[in-house]
Structure formats: C-alpha cells, structure tokens
C-alpha cells in the first residue's frame, strides 16, 4: 500500500500503511514514519516533541549543515530547551549552527514522526521553513557543525546525506510555495 493523506484529530497526516515502507530510512535504522500537518501549538500526543528543524531556502537551494558527530549533511536544528517553544528552538539552532537568520518569520510546516534506532524510540520533530535573501553571512565551523552548503537536490554533497532530512526538505519546499505563498513573510502559523 502507498502513503495516504488522511484527517486524524484535526490534523492532516502523511501516513504509512502497515504493509508500506516508512517515508524515509537511514543507514542506521532511523525512520521517518509520519508527517503531520496541523496547528503549530498542538503536537500529536502519542510521543514526545524534543526537536525542532529548519529548512531554510535561497531560491531553489536548501541550507544543509554537516554534523561532525553523525558525519552527515542534515537540516539545521536540535533540541528544544526547557521553557522554549519549538519555534524559538528552531530560530536559535539555525543561528547557532549556521549563522543564518531567516528573512521574516519562519513558517511552521508540520510534525515529523520518527522511530529511532536501536531501541525504536518514537518522537516528533517540529519542521519550520523560511527564506533568506543573503547567503553570505560568515560561517565559522564549530564543535557541532563542520560546514554548511546550499543544496539543490541534484548535486551530490561530499559525504553522507541524511535521507530523513532530505525528505523533510522536499516536504518543506512544497509547503513554502503552498502554505507560505512563496515567502516567509506570508506564512500561516496554524
């Protein structure tokens, strides 16, 4: 069976039928199993929401960061600190990891549902998207991020690409043009 878009509890959900493969799987057994489009402040309640991710766009290229620990190109993002909203974490992590600030407000795309190896732990990540006008902020490699690159989906990135993040970047590209009306300034928050 293929993926289906359904309505569950007021959320639009990209789901995988029981006999279908996940939306994306990496070489370590981590899987992107669902994608829930819904209200930003109302995450699904069946697993924790500890992470926020950002797909930042400049034209048709998305910003990817090379994580030193996981040795992979990923979307910028990370843990949501105590007392912080997912949106605040997304903006903070984007700046800390890449030195970039979005042009206008980030658009909320949805909640990515993961099953993480080796213990098959379930959790969600909040996905945001936005645009940037200037791609020249001075990036300095740090303890976590070795490099950043604007990726167009056609070129090969040097090293391992995190397929879960690549799938989420593609979902965010679609949302940027439909939900955000092509600009981060016109985004909806619900």
C-alpha positions as CSV (number, residue, x, y, z in Angstrom):
1,X,0.0,0.0,0.0
2,X,1.1,3.5,-0.6
3,X,1.2,6.6,1.5
4,X,-2.1,8.3,2.2
5,X,-3.2,11.7,3.4
6,X,-5.9,11.4,6.0
7,X,-7.5,13.5,8.6
8,X,-7.0,12.4,12.2
9,X,-7.9,14.5,15.2
10,X,-8.0,17.6,13.1
11,X,-4.5,17.0,11.6
12,X,-3.6,16.2,8.0
13,X,-1.3,13.2,8.2
14,X,1.0,11.6,5.7
15,X,1.0,8.1,6.9
16,X,2.5,4.8,6.0
17,X,0.1,1.9,5.8
18,X,1.0,-1.1,7.9
19,X,2.4,-3.0,4.9
20,X,4.2,0.0,3.4
21,X,7.8,1.2,4.0
22,X,8.5,4.3,6.0
23,X,8.7,7.7,4.2
24,X,12.5,7.5,4.6
25,X,15.1,5.3,6.4
26,X,18.7,6.0,7.0
27,X,21.7,3.5,7.1
28,X,21.5,3.3,10.9
29,X,17.8,2.2,11.0
30,X,16.3,5.5,11.9
31,X,13.0,6.1,10.1
32,X,10.7,8.9,9.2
33,X,7.3,7.2,9.6
34,X,4.7,10.0,9.6
35,X,4.3,13.7,8.8
36,X,1.5,15.5,10.5
37,X,0.3,18.9,9.2
38,X,-1.6,20.7,11.9
39,X,-1.6,23.6,14.3
40,X,1.8,24.6,15.4
41,X,1.0,24.6,19.1
42,X,-0.8,21.3,19.0
43,X,1.7,18.4,18.5
44,X,0.5,14.8,18.4
45,X,0.2,13.4,21.9
46,X,1.5,9.8,21.2
47,X,5.2,10.7,21.5
48,X,7.4,13.5,22.8
49,X,8.4,16.5,20.8
50,X,12.1,17.2,21.7
51,X,13.4,18.5,18.4
52,X,13.0,21.5,16.0
53,X,14.3,21.5,12.4
54,X,14.6,24.3,9.8
55,X,14.6,24.1,6.1
56,X,16.0,27.5,5.0
57,X,15.7,28.3,1.3
58,X,17.5,30.6,-1.0
59,X,15.7,30.3,-4.3
60,X,15.7,26.5,-5.1
61,X,18.5,25.6,-2.7
62,X,18.1,24.5,0.9
63,X,20.7,25.0,3.6
64,X,22.3,21.8,4.8
65,X,24.8,21.5,7.7
66,X,27.4,18.8,8.1
67,X,27.1,17.4,11.6
68,X,30.6,16.4,13.0
69,X,29.2,13.7,15.3
70,X,26.8,12.0,12.9
71,X,29.1,12.6,9.9
72,X,26.1,13.6,7.8
73,X,24.5,16.5,6.0
74,X,21.4,17.5,7.8
75,X,18.9,20.2,8.2
76,X,19.9,22.7,10.9
77,X,18.1,22.1,14.2
78,X,18.3,20.5,17.5
79,X,16.9,20.0,21.0
80,X,14.1,22.2,22.4
81,X,15.4,23.6,25.6
82,X,13.3,23.7,28.8
83,X,10.9,26.7,28.7
84,X,11.5,27.2,25.0
85,X,8.9,26.8,22.2
86,X,9.7,24.7,19.1
87,X,9.8,27.9,17.0
88,X,12.2,29.6,19.4
89,X,14.4,26.5,19.3
90,X,14.3,26.5,15.5
91,X,15.5,30.1,15.3
92,X,18.2,29.6,17.9
93,X,19.6,26.4,16.4
94,X,19.6,27.9,12.9
95,X,21.7,30.9,14.1
96,X,24.0,28.8,16.4
97,X,24.7,26.1,13.7
98,X,24.8,28.2,10.5
99,X,25.0,32.0,11.4
100,X,21.9,32.5,9.3
101,X,18.7,34.4,10.2
102,X,15.6,33.9,8.1
103,X,14.1,36.8,6.1
104,X,10.9,37.3,8.1
105,X,9.1,34.8,10.2
106,X,9.7,31.0,9.8
107,X,6.7,29.1,8.5
108,X,5.5,26.0,10.5
109,X,5.3,23.0,8.2
110,X,4.3,20.2,10.4
111,X,5.4,17.5,12.8
112,X,7.8,14.7,11.6
113,X,7.3,11.4,13.3
114,X,10.4,9.4,13.8
115,X,11.3,5.9,15.0
116,X,14.9,6.0,16.2
117,X,17.2,3.0,16.3
118,X,18.4,0.9,18.0
119,X,15.5,0.9,20.6
120,X,12.8,2.0,18.1
121,X,12.1,5.1,20.3
122,X,9.2,7.2,18.9
123,X,9.5,11.0,18.9
124,X,8.4,14.0,16.8
125,X,10.3,16.9,15.4
126,X,8.7,20.3,14.6
127,X,9.6,21.3,11.0
128,X,9.8,25.0,10.0
129,X,10.8,26.6,6.7
130,X,11.7,30.1,5.5
131,X,13.8,32.0,3.1
132,X,16.9,34.1,3.3
133,X,17.9,37.0,1.0
134,X,21.6,37.0,1.8
135,X,23.6,33.8,1.6
136,X,26.9,35.4,2.7
137,X,26.8,35.5,6.5
138,X,30.2,34.5,7.8
139,X,30.0,30.8,8.8
140,X,32.6,29.6,11.2
141,X,32.9,25.8,11.8
142,X,32.1,25.0,15.4
143,X,32.1,22.0,17.8
144,X,28.9,20.6,16.2
145,X,28.9,21.8,12.6
146,X,31.9,21.4,10.3
147,X,30.4,23.0,7.1
148,X,27.3,24.4,5.5
149,X,26.2,24.1,1.9
150,X,23.3,25.4,-0.2
151,X,21.9,22.2,-1.8
152,X,19.8,22.0,-5.0
153,X,18.8,18.3,-4.7
154,X,20.6,17.5,-8.0
155,X,24.2,17.9,-7.0
156,X,26.0,15.3,-4.8
157,X,27.0,16.5,-1.4
158,X,30.5,15.4,-0.2
159,X,29.9,12.7,2.3
160,X,26.8,11.1,3.8
161,X,23.4,12.8,3.3
162,X,20.8,12.1,6.0
163,X,17.8,10.8,3.9
164,X,15.2,11.6,6.6
165,X,16.2,15.3,6.4
166,X,16.3,15.3,2.6
167,X,12.7,14.0,2.6
168,X,11.7,16.7,5.1
169,X,13.4,19.4,3.0
170,X,11.3,18.3,0.0
171,X,8.2,18.5,2.1
172,X,9.2,21.9,3.2
173,X,9.7,23.1,-0.4
174,X,6.2,22.2,-1.2
175,X,4.9,24.0,1.9
176,X,6.9,27.1,1.1
177,X,5.1,27.6,-2.1
178,X,1.6,26.5,-1.0
179,X,1.3,27.4,2.7
180,X,3.7,30.3,2.8
181,X,2.7,31.7,-0.5
182,X,6.3,31.7,-1.7
183,X,7.6,34.0,1.0
184,X,8.3,33.5,4.7
185,X,6.5,36.8,5.4
186,X,3.2,35.4,4.3
187,X,3.2,32.3,6.4
188,X,0.4,30.9,8.5
189,X,1.0,29.6,12.0
190,X,-1.9,27.2,12.0
